[in-house]
Amino acid sequence: MKFIQQIFGGNLRQYGMFLALILLLAFFQVFTPGHSMLTPQNAQNILNGYSYVLILAMGMLFVIITGQIDLAPGSVAAVVGICVALSIQDWGIPWWAGVLVGLGVGILIGAWQGSWLAFVGVPGFITTLAGQMLFRGLDQFIGKAASIPVPAEIQFIGGGYLPEWGPTTGLNNSTLLLGIVAVVLIVVMEFRRRRKVIRAGGTPAPLVATIIRLVVMAIALGYLTFLFGSGRYGTSFPVTGIILVVLVLIYHFISTRTTLGRGVYAVGGNRAAAQLTGINTKKIYFLAMTNMSFLAAVAAIMFVGRSTSTGPSDGVGWELDAIAAVFIGGAAVSGGVGTVIGSLIGGLVMAVLNDGMYLMGVGADMSQMIRGLVLLVAVAFDLWSKSHGRPSITGTIAESARRKKGPDANGLEQPLPEAVKN
């Protein structure tokens, strides 16, 4: 058991939600008609169809960690979508300028809501509840309930694939190259981490355990490369997936390696203590809300691209999906706890669940009830684990990451912030 823990970097219990995702995939693969869950087309559909929710979940995570909530991202996304489409259609500006307009609108709306929270003191729940109504009405006022098409370039952002090129290999060469680069980077980063631990005087995991872990990860990435690259001609790894991966890497770095990220956890864990240590809590609240609306704008551009046009129902219920993904991923209702990777896994659990029930022909009524129960059980399990002295899924993943990082320059284990320890 100790050797297995060395391979996976900690207690196997910490991977509970990830194992739940694997079990869901296996269940739907067996019981869906034609075993259609793990097919190239369905994998591409899941990533294209739910990437916007996963991106929203990253923004919602930072808001929830601070102890706040945002009920307006769906309405913000609707306003951004209509502004992008109308600016390109009516102003005659190029598509990339329309994208910049949309991102700018999202940032301005986020600054508006963040200012009410940070500088006026209106709680985030009330601020964004008002924003939900305000911006939904603004969307209807601007769009007049019309459906406005977007150009092919934006459609490519929301529904395109990596291009075909080079000799015939049986796979999409762009996806194949992406998979090879991912495996190489993981191997390089793992051995760099080992060298840092050794130079600092620490004791890394046995080399055999490291090699086995890398082999398992390489096999998993190889399977995903095959899955996304072996579909019908013209399809491959989606562009939305590239955007999602880039954002996950950026926000994971921010949350784990920057003073801003540590400040977010500190404010959510204990605002008064954070203020005493010199953290500008107003700045943290402002940036968290602004970032949420910025990511809502990114999600809106991807969504209208996939839909090829705007519509009056754009963004309806998005905030609920994002909140569910964050809590299923291990975030705490009281704030101070949560990870980007955990929220990503939580969002994927909801995406696979929705897609699998659709493939099995489950009705919308039963689907809603099952999703609600999954959210309730996931949060209850996390709370039960904490009440019995066991770290939450998120906390143990963070602890595992700390152990992998190893001791500091003085040979001492680097402490984990209390807000992340649970």
PyMOL commands that set and color helices and strands:
alter all, ss='L'
color gray80, all
select helices_A, chain A and resi 2-8+12-31+33-35+40-65+73-91+95-120+124-143+152-159+173-199+207-229+239-257+259-269+271-276+281-307+318-328+340-359+364-387+393-405+418-421
alter helices_A, ss='H'
color red, helices_A
deselect
rebuild
show_as cartoon
